[in-house]
């Protein structure tokens, strides 16, 4: 029998709509979580110029922020098993790529992507990377599907705006020592 006669075409359309709706809900939840993380970091680490302003790996809210940013970068990846390192590497300075590649305790592509994220927060470069992701959507489309967070210009702009709230928060994450 023809697929239309079985109602399969309608079922596929409904499933795609549900998936798009689900992707939107996930993206909205991530925005909400990151917004809360940023506000909490601002409240607890807003003493500019003091040791209280430094955020280390052990900070629970910083861990949550990293987990949520990790989800943003993994959302909609075409090859999620390898993580986002291959994508972010395209935008990263060569000396930072070399440093991450030399990390002896970081052996997977997923781990390298997370090391990159820590480094981008340490260098207060996360907002700049997000801006580049928005500007170079042709590169994004090579690694991410259409429903991905990074393919969503509206939410990506909103995330950039939220990340600017970290401008006076200084991260001091231990990425892992590189060996020569």
N, C-alpha and C positions, 0 to 999 in steps of 0.2 A: 504493500500500500504506500501511497505518497505521504511524506512527512506531514503535510498540511492536514490530511485526513485524520491522522492520529492525534492531532493537536500538539505535535512536538514543536512546531515553529512558535506557537504562542507560549509554550512552556520555556523555551530557550530565551525568548524576549523577557518574560517575567523574571527568570533567573538572572539575566544580565542587569535588569533594573534593580533587583534585590542586591546584587553584588555591588553595583554603583552606589546604592544607598548605604550599604554596609561600609564601603570604603570611605564614604563621606562621614559616617558616624565615627569611624576609627580616627580619621584625620581631625575631626572636631574634638574628640576625647584627648588626643595628643596635644592639641593646642591648649586645651583647658589645663591639662596636667603641667605642661611647660610653663604656662602663665602662673600657676600656683608655685611651682619650683622657683621661678625667677623672683616672685614677690617674697617668698620665704627667705631666699638668699639675700635679698635687699634688706629685709628686716633684721637678719642676724649678722650680716657682714657689711654694714654700711658705715663703719667707722673708718673713713678715708684716712690713709696714712698710718694706720695702726696694724699691729699683728692680727687683730680680730678681723681685719679685712681680707686676709689670705684664706683661701679655701683649699683644703687638702683632700686627698683621696678618701680619707676616713670620714668626711662630712656626709651624713646620711642624705641630706637634701641634694647635695652635689651628685651623689650616687644615683638618686632618682632622676635628676636632670639628665645625666649621661645615659641612663637607661631609656628615657623618653626620646632623647635625640637619636639614640641608636635605633629605636623603633621607627622614627621618621626616616632615617637613612636606609633602613631595610624595607620599608613599606613599598610594595610594588616593584621590587627588583625583579628583573627577568630571571636572574640566576642567584637566588637567595643563598644557596649553599656556599658560595664564594664571598658573600658579603659585599660591601661597598668600596673596598680598597681599590680595586681596578678603576672605579669611577672617580673617586676623590683624588687619586694619584695624578690624574690628568690635570687637575687644577693646582697641585701642590708644588712648591719650590723644590728644585732638585736636591738641595742640601737636606731638606726635611725628609724627602723620599729616601735618600741614602741612609739617613740616620735611622728611620723606621725599619728599613730593610736589614740593618745591622743589629737590630735588637735580637739577642740570642734567645731570650725567653718568649719571644713572640714569633711563633712559627706558622700560624695559619693566616689566611687572607682576612678572616673575620677579626682576628687579633690585631692585625696591622691596621685595619679600619678603625678599630677602637683606640689604638695608640695614636692614630691621626686625630681622632676626635679630642683626646686629652690634650694633645699638642696644640690644636686649634683653639681650645679654651685657654690654655696657658698663655698663648700669644695674643689673646683677644682678637682672633682672626675669624671666628665662627660667622659673624655677621657678613664679613667680606666674602667668605666662601658661599654663603647662602645667596648673596647678590650675584655672584658669578653663575651659580646654578640657575638662577632665574634668567640671566642674560643669555646663557648658552643652552637653550632648551633642545637644540639639535643633538648636543652631546648627552643630555639627560635621556632623550628618547632612545639612544643606543643601549642604555642599561636598564631603563625603567619602562613599565607599561603606562598606558594613558591614565589609569586610575591612581597612579602612584602619588604620594604626597609631594614629591619634588616636581611632578608634572602639573601640579595644581597652582597656577600663578597667584591666585587670590590667597590661598592659605600659606604659600611660601612667603609672600609679602607680609602677612600677619606674623609669621614666625620670625622674620627678620626684625620686625618692630619689637617683638617680645625680647629677642636676644639683645637688642640695644639696651635693655634694662640691666644688662650685666656689665655695662661700660665701666662702672666704678667698683666692680667685684673682681678681685685678682685671684686667679686659680694658680695653685702651686702643686699640680698633680705630678706624681712620680710616674713617668711614662715607662721606665725600665732603662737601666743603664745600657748604652750602646758600647760595643767593643770594636776596636779598630782591626 
